[in-house]
Amino acid sequence: MRDYVAPIQGDVQSSCMFEPPSIAENIRRVEKKLLAACQRAGRPEGEVKLMAVSKTHPAQAIADAAAAGVRLFGENRVQEFQQKSLELNGLGVHVAVGADGDSAVHVHLIGHLQSNKAARAAEIFTGVDTVDSLKLALRLDEAGDKLGRRLPVLLEIKVSEEAAKTGLEPASTELADLLERLPDLRHLQMRGLMTVAPLDDNPETARNCFRELCQLRERFAARYPGLDFGELSMGMSGDFEIAIEEGSTLVRIGTAIFGSRPKPA
Ligand SMILES: *Cc1c(COP(=O)(O)O)cnc(C)c1O
C-alpha cells in the first residue's frame, strides 16, 4: 500500500526538492523544535506532549504518524472520526477508549461538541479536550456512567476577546459553577485547561493569551485544590514554541505534520 503523502509545505529545507517530506520527517522536525523550545525555556524534555491534529486527513495519515511513534491525536468532528476509527481498525491501529492496552493510540476531541453528540463522543474518543459548558459536562458524565468509564476532560477557556470562538469565559458564573460541581461528576476525570489563541500576525498576541491561561490555572489550582489542573493544552503549528515558553504541557500540531488542509467552504 502506498503511504499517504503530505501536501508540500512552505518551510522545507532539508528534503529533496522533488519529494514532499513524509509525515515521519515532519514529525521529527516538529519534535526537534519542541525539544529546542523546552531547552530555551529551561523545561525538562518530556514535560510537553505532542498531539498530532489529523482532522480532514485520511486514516492512512494517522496510521503513518502512529508508525512514526505518535501516540496522541486530535480530531475535531464526531462524525468524521467515527468513520476514520473504523478504517483505522482495518489498518491495525487501535484507539484506546477506557482501560485499553498501551499499544493503542489516544485520540482526543478538540472541536466544539454539541451536547446531543456527547454520548457518541464518549464512545469513540479517548478524551474530550473541549468541554465548554456545564450542560456538556453533565451529558458527558452521564455518558461515562452508562459506558462504565471515567472520561478524561479539559475545560476550554476563552481567554481572548475574539467573538467567534467557543470556550468558557474566565470570569463567568458558568465556569465557577462547573468547577464547583466537577468533583461530583464522578465519570469525568478533570485533567486541566485548553485554549485556542486568536489568529494574529503578531506572535505577542498569542503569548499574552497563553500567559493568561497559565495564570488562570495557578488561581484555579489554589482555589480548587481537589481538582487536577496539570494539563495546559495550548499552541498550534504557528505558535507552539511560544506556548512552550509560556508553560504549555500539550501542543496540538496539524499543518506542520500533515500538511495544509483544504480551506473550509
Ligand atoms: C486544527 C486545530 C489545531 C491544529 O492547527 P494547525 O495550525 O494546523 O497546527 C489545533 N487545535 C485546534 C483546536 C484545532 O482545531
PDBQT file of the ligand as one rigid body, heavy atoms in Angstrom, charges set to zero:
ROOT
HETATM    1  C1  LIG A 301      -6.934  22.467  13.652  1.00  0.00    +0.000 C 
HETATM    2  C2  LIG A 301      -6.595  22.648  15.081  1.00  0.00    +0.000 A 
HETATM    3  C3  LIG A 301      -5.263  22.614  15.516  1.00  0.00    +0.000 A 
HETATM    4  C4  LIG A 301      -4.076  22.407  14.594  1.00  0.00    +0.000 C 
HETATM    5  O1  LIG A 301      -3.827  23.578  13.877  1.00  0.00    +0.000 OA
HETATM    6  P1  LIG A 301      -2.510  23.747  12.958  1.00  0.00    +0.000 P 
HETATM    7  O2  LIG A 301      -2.375  25.196  12.813  1.00  0.00    +0.000 OA
HETATM    8  O3  LIG A 301      -2.804  23.052  11.675  1.00  0.00    +0.000 OA
HETATM    9  O4  LIG A 301      -1.390  23.117  13.677  1.00  0.00    +0.000 OA
HETATM   10  C5  LIG A 301      -5.031  22.764  16.880  1.00  0.00    +0.000 A 
HETATM   11  N1  LIG A 301      -6.039  22.957  17.759  1.00  0.00    +0.000 NA
HETATM   12  C6  LIG A 301      -7.324  23.017  17.367  1.00  0.00    +0.000 A 
HETATM   13  C7  LIG A 301      -8.382  23.222  18.392  1.00  0.00    +0.000 C 
HETATM   14  C8  LIG A 301      -7.650  22.867  16.023  1.00  0.00    +0.000 A 
HETATM   15  O5  LIG A 301      -8.932  22.931  15.654  1.00  0.00    +0.000 OA
ENDROOT
TORSDOF 0
